[in-house]
């Protein structure tokens, strides 16, 4: 398996993310009746796809300031966005301070500090309270402070969009264990996927995929399947209502999908003809994680399990009836660092009781 770090760009600053492998899965392909590929975003420096979007935001913020200007990046996330912010800030020699709700598990606080966070501050009973404290109490006191949005910003979407370019080049090479060799050779062959399946929380990943497809150099009609767990279905609810919907609470164990309302851009994209939404239960998401660990030897969060369950629970053919054995479907293995074997076992126990 080859993992490549993209080269330094023309502006002289390297990327905060890596090019991840695209791996064809024999077991998932057999189940789905088509060619299923895994985009292994769980191998990013922060452990999730967030390295692309958050990393691009951090990188763009640095480039927008005079060289040598010290920056402290602030983000209100005790999860994958926080880890991505720390990883990017440390890579570029800057500081990161994370504000998390009181409910944040010690595992994630430890991971944030180990990754290089200057401080992890616990405040409030919810993400909203932590975010408000960060914005109103902390940022105004730091003239070099920069607020990092977890998902609702064009720089975040642009970062996430880079995976579409990689996917097309990797499919074009016909080598599905690694490199798209960025930057591409002149005239490099690109092949569009027939469909991409991804999980949706606040909408940053989904917006990036849609942006990447719209900017593609390849004529295509790729479908995008947006997966959520019941109890965290703010995107599905918004698409059905054709307007933003705020969930009263997040009741799913897939807490990384726990945005009570998606961003407006996600809804705008969600109303496109090529988008399908699908809901899975917590039990289906957790069972998918277990099966994935057994068959592919990779451990991911239940939020990622929502995407995997689309195939494991035989939902793909219902959503995309036109697929055939040569169709190419890419599952975004978004990853997630807030998981251990013991936590997955506990998720399974809880899901089976509900």
Secondary structure, DSSP 8 states (H G I E B T S, - for coil): ---B-----TTS---SS-B--EEE-HHHHHHHTSEEEEEEGGGSTTSBTHHHHHHHHHHHHHHTS-TT---EEEE--SSHHHHHHHHHHHHTT-EEEEEE-TT--HHHHHHHHHHT-SEEEE-SSSHHHHHHHIIIIIGGG-TTEEE--SS-SHHHHHHHHHHHHHHHHHHHHT-TTS---SS--TT------SEEEEE-SSSHHHHHHHHHHHT-SS----EEEEEEETT--HHHHHHHHTS----S---SS-GGG--SS--HHHHHHHTSTTEEEEEE-HHHHHHHHHHHHHHH-----HHHHHHHHHHHTT-HHHH-TT--TT-EEEEEE-B-SS--HHHHHHHHHHHHH-
